[in-house]
Amino acid sequence: MDNMLKFMLSQYEGLPVSQSTLHRWLKHWIYNQEARQIDNSFSAKFPWKEMSLPQSYFLQRKLCIDGQFFLTGPRFLGGDINHPFVDIVASSAAVNDFVLQTISKEWVELKPKHIRQLTPGKRTDMGVVDQLVYAAPLNHDPKYCDDALTLAPAVRQDFDWCRQAVIEVYKHSWSTTPALVGSLFPIDEADLLDHIIKGNAYLINLMSNRVGLIVCEERELSFLNGIFILEEIILPAFRGSSLASRAQRLLQNHLYQLFGKDCLIAGTIIPENYPSIRTAEKAGRACVLKYEFLTSYGF
């Protein structure tokens, strides 16, 4: 673990958290991922029967390549058995073409389409970017104020309005930005109701008008811990006044009272979703990490 921890501390040192927090997160992450080399309950979650492979094949593997360690594991894009890939979940060095070729050979029976890695957001792209991670610390001094916009916790009775609003917004987004069709999907209705019940959903109100919805949850993404924005919508009729970024700023005020400045507010954005990228940046978040799909055919 020590070599991987040392390398990953240097790789991710630009994240907006203290070095002690980053050290704790990475140490916990690497420990849990190494445990998946022998965790049968982990491998049992994979479609080993459908792929005619032994269950043990899906245990994670720590490979030594040119004296460096690469902890790898099988994954499926969107849970689709027809789109397998290999995730590099931890390493003691940067990847190169020989590393990618070696990993591909190790997992040849999986027939992976790509190899995925998580890199710092500002690093030059090495492959096809899958997701961007935008984040910022909950540190508001001075506090953001908005005289016209407010947030109110959604309750169960608001579910039908929220559901219909999500449908309307996504239909509008798909029609105005065709590039998002097939890559941008709304929150699942069952998940939406669950978040409303748990108090994770907030209605966005402009004066007396209900104009949108924002959903967040405390969770982990890889080693990163924080409050993640899972969904945010603004009704098409009310777009054009930066309401989405203003609502995120108000949400940050609220979350700061609950969690303090040492917590991150974060979210994943697909690179084609330029409106969400602009919203995140207006709200004070920056691209801190990105998932990339690589191949073993050079950079």
ZANU-714657 format. One line per 3 residues: for each residue x, y, z of N, C-alpha, C. Coordinates in Angstrom, 1 decimal. Last residue first. Example, Ala and Ser with C-alpha at 12.3 -4.5 7.8 and 13.67 -1.06 7.14 Angstrom:
2
12.8:-2.2:7.1:13.7:-1.1:7.1:12.9:0.0:7.9 | 13.2:-5.7:7.8:12.3:-4.5:7.8:13.2:-3.3:7.8 $
This chain:
299
-0.9:6.8:-27.1:-1.6:8.0:-26.6:-1.5:9.1:-27.7 | -1.6:3.3:-27.7:-0.8:4.5:-27.7:-1.6:5.7:-27.3 | -3.3:1.2:-27.4:-2.7:1.4:-28.7:-2.0:2.8:-28.8 $
-4.9:0.4:-25.4:-3.5:0.0:-25.3:-2.8:0.2:-26.6 | -7.0:3.2:-24.3:-6.7:1.9:-25.0:-5.3:1.6:-24.9 | -9.0:4.7:-21.7:-7.8:4.5:-22.5:-7.8:3.2:-23.2 $
-11.2:7.0:-20.4:-11.1:5.6:-21.0:-9.9:5.6:-21.9 | -11.2:8.8:-17.4:-10.8:8.7:-18.8:-10.8:7.2:-19.2 | -12.7:11.0:-15.1:-12.5:9.6:-15.5:-12.2:9.6:-17.0 $
-11.2:13.7:-13.3:-11.9:13.2:-14.5:-11.6:11.7:-14.7 | -11.3:16.4:-10.9:-11.0:15.0:-11.3:-11.7:14.7:-12.6 | -12.0:19.1:-10.7:-10.9:18.6:-9.9:-10.4:17.2:-10.3 $
-13.3:21.8:-12.0:-13.0:20.5:-12.4:-11.8:20.0:-11.7 | -14.9:23.8:-9.5:-13.9:23.6:-10.5:-13.8:22.2:-10.8 | -17.5:26.0:-8.4:-16.8:24.7:-8.4:-15.9:24.7:-9.6 $
-18.9:28.4:-8.3:-17.7:28.4:-7.6:-17.0:27.0:-7.6 | -21.1:28.7:-9.9:-21.4:28.4:-8.5:-20.1:28.3:-7.7 | -20.0:28.8:-12.4:-20.6:30.0:-11.8:-20.9:29.9:-10.3 $
-19.3:26.1:-12.7:-18.2:27.1:-12.6:-18.8:28.4:-12.0 | -21.8:24.9:-12.9:-20.9:24.5:-11.8:-19.8:25.6:-11.6 | -22.8:26.1:-15.2:-23.5:26.3:-13.9:-22.5:26.0:-12.8 $
-21.0:25.2:-17.1:-21.1:26.6:-16.9:-21.7:26.9:-15.5 | -21.7:22.4:-17.0:-20.3:22.9:-16.7:-20.3:24.4:-16.3 | -24.3:22.5:-17.8:-24.1:22.1:-16.4:-22.6:22.5:-16.0 $
-24.0:23.3:-20.5:-24.8:24.1:-19.6:-24.5:23.8:-18.1 | -22.4:21.2:-21.6:-21.8:22.5:-21.4:-22.7:23.4:-20.5 | -22.0:18.1:-21.6:-23.1:18.9:-21.0:-22.6:20.3:-20.6 $
-20.0:16.6:-22.6:-20.9:17.3:-23.6:-21.9:18.2:-23.0 | -18.8:15.4:-20.3:-18.1:16.6:-21.0:-19.0:17.3:-22.0 | -21.0:15.0:-17.5:-20.5:14.5:-18.8:-19.9:15.6:-19.6 $
-20.3:15.4:-14.2:-20.8:16.0:-15.4:-20.2:15.4:-16.6 | -20.8:15.0:-10.7:-20.2:14.5:-11.9:-21.0:15.1:-13.1 | -20.1:17.1:-7.9:-21.0:16.5:-8.8:-20.3:16.0:-10.0 $
-19.9:18.5:-4.5:-19.3:18.0:-5.8:-20.5:17.4:-6.6 | -18.6:20.0:-1.7:-19.8:19.9:-2.5:-19.3:19.5:-3.9 | -16.8:18.8:1.1:-16.8:19.2:-0.3:-18.2:19.1:-0.8 $
-16.0:20.0:4.4:-16.7:19.1:3.5:-16.7:19.7:2.1 | -15.0:21.9:6.1:-14.1:20.8:5.7:-14.8:19.8:4.8 | -17.0:23.7:6.9:-16.1:24.1:5.7:-15.2:22.9:5.3 $
-20.1:22.0:7.7:-18.9:22.8:8.0:-18.0:22.9:6.8 | -22.6:20.7:7.7:-21.4:19.9:7.6:-20.1:20.7:7.9 | -24.7:22.6:8.0:-24.9:21.2:8.5:-23.5:20.5:8.6 $
-24.0:25.0:7.0:-24.5:25.0:8.4:-24.6:23.6:8.9 | -23.3:24.2:4.4:-22.2:24.6:5.3:-22.7:24.6:6.8 | -25.8:23.7:3.3:-24.9:22.5:3.7:-23.8:22.9:4.6 $
-26.7:26.4:2.9:-27.4:25.4:3.8:-26.5:24.3:4.3 | -24.8:27.3:1.1:-25.0:28.0:2.4:-25.6:27.0:3.4 | -25.2:25.5:-1.0:-23.9:25.5:-0.3:-24.0:26.2:1.1 $
-27.7:26.3:-1.8:-27.5:25.0:-1.3:-26.2:24.9:-0.5 | -27.0:28.8:-2.9:-27.9:28.8:-1.7:-27.8:27.4:-1.0 | -25.5:27.9:-5.0:-24.9:28.8:-4.0:-25.7:28.8:-2.7 $
-27.4:26.6:-6.5:-26.3:25.8:-5.9:-25.6:26.6:-4.8 | -29.0:28.7:-7.3:-29.6:27.7:-6.3:-28.5:26.9:-5.7 | -27.3:30.0:-9.0:-27.7:30.7:-7.8:-28.3:29.7:-6.8 $
-27.1:28.1:-11.0:-25.9:28.4:-10.2:-26.3:29.1:-8.9 | -29.8:28.2:-11.9:-29.2:26.9:-11.4:-28.0:27.2:-10.6 | -30.3:30.8:-12.7:-31.0:30.3:-11.5:-30.4:29.0:-11.0 $
-29.4:32.5:-14.7:-28.4:31.8:-13.8:-29.1:31.3:-12.6 | -31.4:33.2:-16.4:-31.1:34.1:-15.3:-30.2:33.5:-14.3 | -32.1:31.3:-18.2:-31.5:32.5:-18.7:-31.2:33.5:-17.7 $
-35.4:29.7:-17.6:-33.9:29.7:-17.9:-33.4:31.1:-18.4 | -38.0:29.4:-17.3:-37.3:30.3:-16.3:-35.8:30.3:-16.5 | -39.1:27.6:-19.0:-39.6:29.0:-19.1:-38.9:30.0:-18.2 $
-37.9:25.2:-18.3:-37.4:25.9:-19.5:-37.9:27.4:-19.5 | -37.0:24.8:-14.9:-38.1:24.7:-15.9:-37.6:25.6:-17.1 | -34.1:23.3:-13.9:-34.8:24.6:-14.0:-35.8:24.5:-15.1 $
-32.7:20.7:-11.9:-33.4:21.1:-13.1:-34.0:22.5:-12.9 | -30.3:18.5:-10.8:-30.8:19.8:-10.7:-31.5:20.2:-12.0 | -29.0:15.7:-9.0:-29.9:16.2:-10.0:-30.2:17.7:-9.8 $
-26.9:15.3:-7.3:-27.3:14.2:-8.1:-28.2:14.7:-9.3 | -24.2:16.6:-5.8:-25.5:17.1:-6.5:-25.8:16.0:-7.5 | -22.8:15.3:-2.9:-22.9:15.2:-4.4:-24.3:15.7:-4.8 $
-20.7:16.0:-0.4:-22.1:16.1:-0.7:-22.2:16.2:-2.3 | -18.0:13.6:0.0:-18.6:14.9:0.0:-20.1:14.8:-0.2 | -14.9:12.0:-0.9:-16.0:12.1:0.0:-16.6:13.5:-0.1 $
-13.1:10.0:-3.1:-13.6:11.3:-2.8:-14.8:11.3:-2.0 | -12.3:7.6:-4.0:-11.8:8.0:-2.7:-12.4:9.3:-2.2 | -15.2:7.1:-5.9:-13.8:6.6:-5.7:-13.4:6.9:-4.2 $
-17.3:9.0:-4.2:-16.9:8.7:-5.6:-15.5:8.3:-5.6 | -19.7:8.8:-1.6:-18.3:8.6:-2.1:-18.3:8.4:-3.6 | -22.1:11.1:-0.2:-21.7:9.8:-0.7:-20.2:9.9:-1.1 $
-25.0:12.8:0.6:-23.7:12.5:1.1:-23.2:11.2:0.6 | -26.8:14.4:-2.0:-26.7:13.3:-1.1:-25.2:13.2:-0.7 | -29.4:16.3:-3.6:-28.1:16.1:-3.2:-28.0:14.9:-2.2 $
-31.3:18.0:-6.0:-31.2:16.8:-5.2:-29.7:16.6:-4.9 | -33.5:20.6:-6.9:-32.1:20.2:-6.7:-32.1:19.1:-5.7 | -35.8:22.2:-9.1:-35.5:21.1:-8.1:-34.0:20.8:-8.1 $
-37.9:25.0:-10.1:-36.9:23.9:-10.3:-36.8:23.0:-9.1 | -39.8:26.9:-9.6:-39.1:26.9:-10.9:-38.1:25.8:-11.1 | -42.6:28.3:-8.4:-41.8:27.1:-8.3:-41.1:26.9:-9.6 $
-43.0:31.7:-7.6:-43.0:30.7:-8.6:-42.1:29.5:-8.2 | -42.8:33.9:-6.0:-43.9:33.0:-5.7:-44.0:31.8:-6.7 | -39.4:34.0:-6.1:-40.5:34.8:-5.6:-41.6:33.8:-5.3 $
-38.6:31.0:-7.2:-38.3:32.4:-7.6:-39.5:33.2:-7.2 | -37.5:28.1:-5.6:-38.6:29.0:-5.8:-38.1:30.4:-6.1 | -36.8:24.8:-5.8:-36.2:26.1:-6.1:-37.4:27.0:-6.4 $
-37.0:22.2:-3.4:-37.6:23.0:-4.4:-36.9:24.3:-4.6 | -34.7:19.6:-2.7:-35.1:20.9:-2.4:-35.8:21.5:-3.6 | -34.0:16.4:-1.2:-34.5:17.2:-2.3:-35.0:18.5:-1.9 $
-33.4:14.9:1.0:-32.3:15.3:0.2:-32.7:16.2:-1.0 | -35.2:13.7:2.8:-34.9:15.1:3.0:-33.7:15.6:2.1 | -36.1:11.2:2.3:-34.9:11.3:3.2:-34.5:12.8:3.4 $
-38.2:11.7:0.5:-38.5:11.1:1.9:-37.3:11.3:2.8 | -36.6:12.5:-1.7:-37.6:13.4:-1.1:-37.9:13.0:0.3 | -35.2:10.1:-2.2:-34.5:11.3:-1.8:-35.4:12.4:-1.2 $
-37.4:8.5:-3.0:-36.6:8.1:-1.8:-35.8:9.3:-1.3 | -38.2:9.8:-5.3:-39.1:9.7:-4.2:-38.3:9.4:-2.9 | -35.9:9.3:-6.9:-36.4:10.7:-6.6:-37.3:10.7:-5.4 $
-35.8:6.6:-7.1:-34.7:7.3:-6.4:-35.2:8.7:-6.0 | -38.1:6.2:-8.7:-38.0:5.6:-7.3:-36.9:6.3:-6.5 | -37.3:7.6:-11.0:-38.4:8.0:-10.2:-38.4:7.5:-8.8 $
-33.9:8.5:-11.6:-34.9:7.5:-11.5:-36.0:7.9:-10.6 | -32.9:11.5:-13.2:-32.9:10.7:-12.0:-34.1:9.7:-12.0 | -32.3:11.3:-16.8:-32.9:11.9:-15.5:-32.8:10.9:-14.4 $
-29.2:11.3:-18.6:-30.5:10.6:-18.2:-31.0:11.2:-16.9 | -27.2:11.6:-21.4:-27.7:12.3:-20.2:-29.1:11.8:-19.9 | -26.8:10.0:-23.6:-25.7:10.1:-22.6:-26.1:10.8:-21.3 $
-29.0:9.9:-25.2:-28.2:8.7:-25.1:-27.1:8.7:-24.1 | -28.6:13.3:-26.1:-29.5:12.1:-26.2:-28.6:10.8:-26.1 | -26.8:15.3:-26.3:-27.0:14.7:-24.9:-27.9:13.5:-24.9 $
-26.9:16.2:-28.8:-25.7:15.5:-28.4:-25.8:14.8:-27.1 | -29.2:17.8:-29.1:-29.2:16.4:-29.4:-28.0:15.6:-29.0 | -30.5:20.1:-27.4:-29.1:19.7:-27.5:-29.0:18.2:-27.8 $
-33.2:20.4:-27.6:-32.3:21.6:-27.9:-30.9:21.2:-28.0 | -34.2:17.9:-26.9:-34.6:18.5:-28.2:-33.7:19.7:-28.6 | -33.0:17.4:-24.4:-32.7:16.5:-25.5:-33.1:17.1:-26.9 $
-34.2:19.5:-22.9:-32.8:19.4:-23.1:-32.4:18.6:-24.3 | -37.0:18.8:-23.0:-36.5:20.1:-23.6:-35.0:20.1:-23.9 | -36.9:16.4:-21.7:-37.4:16.5:-23.0:-36.9:17.7:-23.7 $
-36.0:17.4:-19.2:-35.2:16.5:-20.0:-35.6:16.4:-21.4 | -38.2:19.0:-18.3:-36.8:19.5:-18.5:-36.0:18.7:-19.4 | -40.3:17.1:-18.1:-40.4:18.3:-19.0:-39.0:18.9:-19.3 $
-39.4:15.3:-16.2:-39.7:14.8:-17.5:-39.7:16.0:-18.5 | -39.1:17.0:-14.0:-38.0:16.3:-14.5:-38.2:15.9:-15.9 | -41.8:17.7:-13.6:-40.8:18.8:-14.0:-39.6:18.1:-14.6 $
-43.0:15.3:-12.9:-43.4:15.9:-14.2:-42.4:17.0:-14.6 | -41.7:15.0:-10.4:-41.6:14.0:-11.5:-41.9:14.6:-12.8 | -42.5:17.2:-9.0:-41.1:17.0:-9.2:-40.9:16.0:-10.4 $
-45.3:16.8:-8.8:-44.8:18.0:-9.5:-43.3:17.8:-9.9 | -45.3:14.4:-7.4:-45.8:14.4:-8.7:-45.3:15.6:-9.5 | -44.0:15.1:-4.9:-43.4:14.2:-5.8:-44.0:14.3:-7.2 $
-45.0:16.7:-2.9:-44.5:17.4:-4.1:-44.0:16.4:-5.1 | -45.8:15.1:-0.8:-46.8:15.6:-1.6:-46.3:16.4:-2.9 | -43.3:14.7:0.4:-43.9:13.6:-0.4:-45.0:14.1:-1.3 $
-41.4:17.7:0.0:-42.1:16.7:0.8:-42.8:15.7:-0.1 | -38.4:19.6:-0.3:-39.5:18.9:-0.9:-40.1:17.9:0.0 | -37.4:22.5:1.4:-37.3:21.0:1.4:-38.6:20.5:0.7 $
-36.6:25.3:-0.6:-37.5:24.7:0.4:-37.5:23.2:0.3 | -34.7:28.2:-1.4:-34.9:26.8:-1.4:-35.8:26.3:-0.3 | -35.2:31.2:-3.3:-35.1:30.5:-2.1:-35.2:29.0:-2.3 $
-34.5:34.4:-4.8:-34.5:32.9:-4.9:-34.4:32.3:-3.5 | -34.3:37.1:-4.3:-35.4:36.6:-5.1:-35.6:35.1:-5.0 | -32.0:37.8:-2.9:-33.3:38.4:-2.5:-34.5:37.7:-3.2 $
-29.4:36.0:-1.8:-30.2:36.2:-3.0:-31.6:36.6:-2.5 | -26.0:35.7:-0.7:-27.4:36.2:-0.4:-28.1:36.3:-1.8 | -23.4:33.8:0.7:-24.1:34.2:-0.5:-25.6:34.6:-0.1 $
-21.2:35.0:3.2:-22.3:34.2:2.9:-23.0:34.7:1.6 | -17.8:35.9:2.3:-19.1:36.1:3.0:-20.1:35.1:2.5 | -17.5:32.7:2.9:-17.2:33.9:3.7:-16.9:35.0:2.7 $
-17.9:29.5:2.8:-18.6:30.7:2.3:-18.3:31.8:3.3 | -17.0:26.5:1.9:-16.4:27.6:2.7:-16.9:28.9:2.1 | -17.0:23.6:1.1:-18.2:24.4:1.7:-17.6:25.5:2.5 $
-14.9:23.3:-1.7:-15.1:23.2:-0.3:-16.3:24.0:0.1 | -15.9:21.8:-4.8:-15.4:23.0:-4.1:-15.7:22.7:-2.6 | -15.9:20.2:-8.1:-16.1:20.2:-6.6:-15.5:21.5:-6.0 $
-16.7:18.0:-10.7:-16.6:19.4:-10.3:-16.8:19.5:-8.8 | -15.5:15.6:-12.7:-15.9:15.8:-11.3:-15.6:17.2:-10.9 | -16.6:14.2:-15.8:-15.8:15.3:-15.1:-16.4:15.4:-13.7 $
-16.3:11.2:-17.6:-17.0:12.0:-16.6:-16.0:13.1:-16.1 | -14.8:10.4:-19.9:-16.1:9.8:-19.6:-16.9:10.7:-18.7 | -12.6:11.2:-22.4:-13.1:11.6:-21.1:-14.5:11.1:-20.9 $
-10.3:9.2:-23.9:-11.7:9.7:-24.1:-12.2:10.0:-22.7 | -7.0:10.1:-23.0:-7.9:9.3:-23.7:-9.3:10.0:-23.9 | -5.6:12.0:-21.8:-4.8:10.9:-22.4:-5.7:10.0:-23.2 $
-5.7:15.6:-21.4:-6.4:14.3:-21.7:-5.5:13.3:-22.3 | -3.7:17.1:-18.9:-4.0:16.9:-20.3:-4.6:15.6:-20.6 | -5.2:17.9:-15.8:-4.2:17.2:-16.5:-4.6:17.0:-18.0 $
-7.1:19.0:-14.3:-6.4:19.9:-15.1:-5.3:19.2:-16.0 | -8.2:16.9:-12.7:-9.0:17.6:-13.7:-8.2:18.4:-14.7 | -6.3:13.9:-12.2:-6.6:15.3:-11.9:-7.3:16.0:-13.0 $
-8.0:10.8:-13.1:-6.8:11.7:-13.1:-7.2:13.1:-12.6 | -8.7:7.4:-13.2:-9.1:8.7:-12.6:-7.9:9.6:-12.4 | -9.1:5.2:-16.0:-8.3:5.8:-14.9:-9.0:7.1:-14.4 $
-9.9:2.2:-17.7:-10.3:3.5:-17.2:-9.4:3.9:-16.0 | -9.7:0.7:-20.8:-9.2:0.7:-19.4:-9.4:2.1:-18.9 | -12.1:-1.0:-22.9:-11.2:0.1:-22.6:-10.6:-0.2:-21.2 $
-13.3:-3.4:-23.4:-13.3:-2.4:-24.5:-12.3:-1.3:-24.2 | -12.2:-6.6:-22.4:-12.5:-5.2:-22.1:-12.4:-4.3:-23.3 | -12.6:-9.5:-22.2:-12.7:-8.8:-23.5:-13.1:-7.3:-23.2 $
-12.1:-11.2:-20.2:-13.2:-10.3:-19.9:-13.5:-9.6:-21.3 | -9.8:-12.5:-21.0:-11.1:-13.2:-21.0:-12.3:-12.3:-20.8 | -7.8:-10.5:-20.5:-8.2:-10.8:-21.9:-9.5:-11.6:-21.9 $
-6.5:-9.3:-18.4:-7.9:-9.4:-18.3:-8.5:-9.8:-19.7 | -3.8:-9.3:-19.1:-4.2:-9.9:-17.8:-5.7:-10.2:-17.8 | -3.9:-7.8:-21.4:-3.6:-9.2:-21.5:-4.0:-9.9:-20.3 $
-4.4:-5.2:-20.3:-5.3:-5.8:-21.3:-5.1:-7.3:-21.4 | -2.1:-4.8:-18.8:-3.4:-4.9:-18.1:-4.4:-5.6:-19.1 | -0.2:-4.6:-20.9:-0.1:-5.7:-19.9:-1.4:-5.9:-19.1 $
-1.1:-2.3:-22.2:-1.0:-3.6:-22.9:-1.0:-4.8:-21.9 | -0.7:-0.4:-20.2:-2.1:-0.7:-20.7:-2.1:-2.0:-21.4 | 2.1:-0.5:-19.9:1.2:-0.9:-18.7:-0.2:-1.2:-19.3 $
2.8:0.4:-22.4:3.2:-1.0:-22.0:2.3:-1.4:-20.8 | 1.9:3.0:-22.4:1.3:2.1:-23.3:1.6:0.6:-22.9 | 1.5:3.9:-18.9:2.0:4.1:-20.2:1.5:3.0:-21.1 $
0.4:5.5:-15.9:0.3:4.5:-16.9:1.1:4.9:-18.1 | 2.4:6.3:-12.9:1.5:6.7:-14.1:1.5:5.6:-15.1 | 2.4:4.3:-9.9:3.0:5.1:-11.0:2.0:5.4:-12.0 $
1.0:2.8:-8.2:2.2:3.4:-7.6:2.9:4.2:-8.7 | -2.6:2.9:-8.0:-1.4:2.6:-8.6:-0.2:3.3:-7.9 | -6.1:1.9:-8.2:-5.0:2.5:-7.4:-3.7:2.1:-8.1 $
-7.9:1.2:-10.1:-8.4:1.8:-8.9:-7.3:2.4:-8.0 | -8.5:1.0:-13.3:-7.3:1.1:-12.4:-7.7:1.9:-11.2 | -10.9:-1.2:-14.6:-10.7:0.0:-13.8:-9.3:0.0:-13.1 $
-11.8:-2.3:-17.7:-11.0:-2.6:-16.6:-10.7:-1.2:-15.9 | -15.1:-3.1:-19.1:-13.8:-2.4:-19.1:-13.1:-2.7:-17.8 | -17.8:-4.3:-21.2:-16.8:-4.5:-20.1:-15.6:-3.6:-20.2 $
-20.5:-4.3:-22.5:-19.5:-3.2:-22.4:-18.6:-3.3:-21.2 | -22.4:-6.2:-22.2:-21.7:-6.1:-23.5:-20.7:-5.0:-23.5 | -23.5:-5.9:-19.7:-22.6:-7.0:-19.9:-21.8:-7.0:-21.2 $
-23.9:-2.8:-18.3:-24.2:-3.6:-19.5:-23.1:-4.6:-19.7 | -23.5:-1.0:-16.3:-24.0:-2.3:-15.9:-24.3:-3.2:-17.1 | -22.4:1.2:-17.4:-23.8:1.2:-17.2:-24.4:-0.1:-16.8 $
-19.8:-0.9:-18.2:-20.3:0.5:-18.5:-21.9:0.5:-18.4 | -18.4:-2.8:-15.8:-19.3:-2.8:-16.9:-19.9:-1.5:-17.1 | -15.2:-4.0:-14.6:-16.4:-3.2:-14.5:-17.2:-3.3:-15.8 $
-12.5:-5.5:-12.7:-13.5:-5.5:-13.8:-14.7:-4.6:-13.6 | -9.5:-3.8:-11.6:-10.7:-4.6:-11.4:-11.7:-4.5:-12.5 | -6.2:-3.4:-10.2:-7.2:-3.3:-11.3:-8.4:-4.2:-10.9 $
-3.4:-1.7:-9.2:-4.6:-2.5:-8.7:-5.7:-2.3:-9.6 | -0.2:-1.8:-9.9:-1.4:-1.3:-10.5:-2.6:-2.2:-10.0 | 3.2:-1.0:-9.1:1.9:-1.7:-8.8:0.7:-1.0:-9.4 $
6.4:-1.5:-10.7:5.3:-0.7:-10.1:4.0:-1.5:-10.0 | 8.2:-3.2:-12.0:8.5:-2.8:-10.6:7.5:-1.9:-10.0 | 6.9:-3.7:-14.5:8.1:-2.9:-14.4:8.4:-2.3:-13.0 $
4.1:-4.3:-12.7:4.6:-4.1:-14.0:5.8:-3.2:-14.0 | 2.1:-6.3:-10.8:3.4:-5.6:-10.8:4.0:-5.5:-12.2 | -1.3:-5.9:-10.0:-0.3:-6.3:-11.0:1.0:-5.6:-10.7 $
-3.9:-7.1:-8.3:-2.7:-6.2:-8.1:-1.6:-6.7:-9.0 | -7.3:-7.5:-9.0:-5.9:-8.0:-9.1:-4.9:-6.9:-9.0 | -10.5:-8.5:-7.8:-9.5:-7.5:-8.3:-8.1:-8.1:-8.2 $
-12.4:-11.2:-9.1:-11.7:-10.6:-8.0:-10.7:-9.6:-8.5 | -13.4:-12.6:-11.2:-13.8:-11.2:-11.1:-13.3:-10.5:-9.8 | -12.7:-15.2:-11.1:-12.1:-14.4:-12.1:-12.3:-12.9:-11.9 $
-14.3:-16.5:-9.3:-13.0:-15.9:-8.8:-12.3:-15.0:-9.8 | -16.3:-17.6:-10.8:-16.6:-16.4:-10.0:-15.3:-15.7:-9.6 | -15.2:-18.4:-14.1:-15.3:-18.7:-12.7:-15.6:-17.4:-11.9 $
-17.4:-17.8:-16.9:-16.2:-17.6:-16.3:-16.3:-18.0:-14.8 | -19.7:-17.3:-18.5:-19.0:-18.6:-18.5:-17.6:-18.5:-18.0 | -21.2:-15.1:-18.3:-20.0:-15.0:-19.2:-19.2:-16.3:-19.2 $
-23.2:-15.9:-16.6:-23.6:-15.5:-17.9:-22.4:-15.4:-18.9 | -21.6:-16.3:-14.3:-22.3:-17.4:-14.9:-22.6:-17.1:-16.4 | -20.7:-13.7:-13.7:-19.7:-14.8:-14.0:-20.4:-16.0:-14.7 $
-21.5:-10.9:-13.4:-22.2:-11.9:-14.2:-21.3:-13.1:-14.6 | -20.8:-10.0:-9.9:-20.6:-9.9:-11.3:-21.3:-11.1:-12.1 | -21.0:-10.4:-7.3:-22.0:-9.4:-7.8:-21.8:-9.3:-9.4 $
-19.0:-12.1:-6.4:-20.4:-12.7:-6.6:-21.3:-11.7:-7.3 | -16.9:-10.5:-5.8:-16.9:-11.1:-7.1:-18.3:-11.8:-7.5 | -17.7:-9.7:-3.2:-17.5:-8.7:-4.3:-17.6:-9.4:-5.6 $
-17.7:-12.1:-1.8:-19.0:-11.3:-1.9:-18.9:-10.2:-2.9 | -15.0:-12.7:-1.8:-15.9:-13.5:-2.7:-17.3:-12.8:-2.8 | -12.2:-11.0:-1.7:-13.6:-10.9:-1.2:-14.6:-11.6:-2.2 $
-9.6:-10.8:-2.5:-10.0:-12.0:-1.9:-11.4:-12.1:-1.4 | -9.4:-8.3:-3.5:-8.6:-9.3:-4.2:-9.0:-10.7:-3.7 | -10.6:-6.4:-1.9:-11.4:-7.1:-3.0:-10.7:-8.1:-3.8 $
-8.6:-5.3:-0.4:-9.4:-6.4:0.2:-10.3:-7.1:-0.8 | -7.8:-3.2:-2.0:-7.0:-4.4:-1.9:-7.7:-5.6:-1.3 | -9.9:-1.5:-1.5:-9.8:-2.0:-2.8:-8.9:-3.2:-2.8 $
-9.5:-0.8:1.2:-10.8:-1.5:0.8:-10.6:-2.1:-0.6 | -7.0:0.4:1.1:-7.2:-0.8:1.9:-8.4:-1.5:1.5 | -7.5:2.6:-0.6:-6.6:1.5:-1.1:-6.8:0.3:-0.2 $
-9.4:4.1:1.0:-9.7:3.6:-0.3:-8.9:2.4:-0.7 | -7.8:4.7:3.3:-9.1:3.9:3.4:-9.5:3.3:2.1 | -5.9:6.3:2.0:-5.5:5.1:2.8:-6.7:4.1:3.0 $
-7.4:8.4:1.0:-6.7:7.4:0.1:-6.3:6.1:0.8 | -8.5:9.6:3.3:-9.3:9.1:2.3:-8.6:8.0:1.4 | -6.1:10.4:4.7:-7.1:9.5:5.3:-8.0:8.8:4.2 $
-4.9:12.1:2.8:-4.2:10.9:3.3:-5.2:9.9:3.8 | -6.9:14.1:2.7:-6.6:13.3:1.5:-5.9:12.0:1.9 | -6.6:15.1:5.3:-7.9:14.5:4.9:-7.6:13.6:3.6 $
-4.0:16.0:5.3:-4.4:15.0:6.2:-5.7:14.3:5.8 | -4.1:18.0:3.3:-3.3:16.8:3.1:-3.6:15.7:4.0 | -7.4:19.3:2.8:-6.2:19.2:3.5:-5.4:18.0:3.2 $
-8.7:19.9:-0.5:-8.9:19.4:0.9:-7.5:19.4:1.5 | -9.0:20.3:-3.4:-9.3:21.3:-2.4:-9.6:20.8:-1.0 | -6.2:18.7:-5.0:-7.6:18.7:-4.5:-7.8:19.7:-3.4 $
-3.5:18.4:-5.5:-4.2:19.7:-5.9:-5.7:19.7:-5.5 | -2.6:15.9:-5.0:-2.4:16.9:-4.0:-3.1:18.2:-4.3 | -2.8:13.6:-6.5:-4.1:14.3:-6.2:-3.9:15.4:-5.2 $
-0.2:12.6:-6.7:-1.0:12.8:-7.9:-2.2:13.7:-7.7 | 0.7:12.4:-4.1:1.3:13.4:-5.0:0.5:13.7:-6.2 | -1.0:10.3:-3.3:-0.9:11.6:-2.6:-0.3:12.7:-3.4 $
-0.2:8.3:-5.1:-1.5:8.9:-5.2:-1.7:10.2:-4.4 | 2.4:7.7:-4.2:2.2:8.2:-5.5:0.8:8.9:-5.6 | 1.8:6.8:-1.5:2.7:7.9:-1.8:2.5:8.5:-3.1 $
0.1:4.6:-2.0:-0.4:5.8:-1.2:0.5:7.0:-1.5 | 1.8:2.9:-3.4:0.6:3.4:-4.1:0.1:4.7:-3.3 | 3.7:2.3:-1.4:4.1:2.9:-2.6:2.9:3.6:-3.4 $
2.0:1.2:0.7:2.8:2.5:0.9:3.2:3.1:-0.4 | 0.8:-1.2:0.0:0.0:0.0:0.0:0.9:1.3:0.0 $
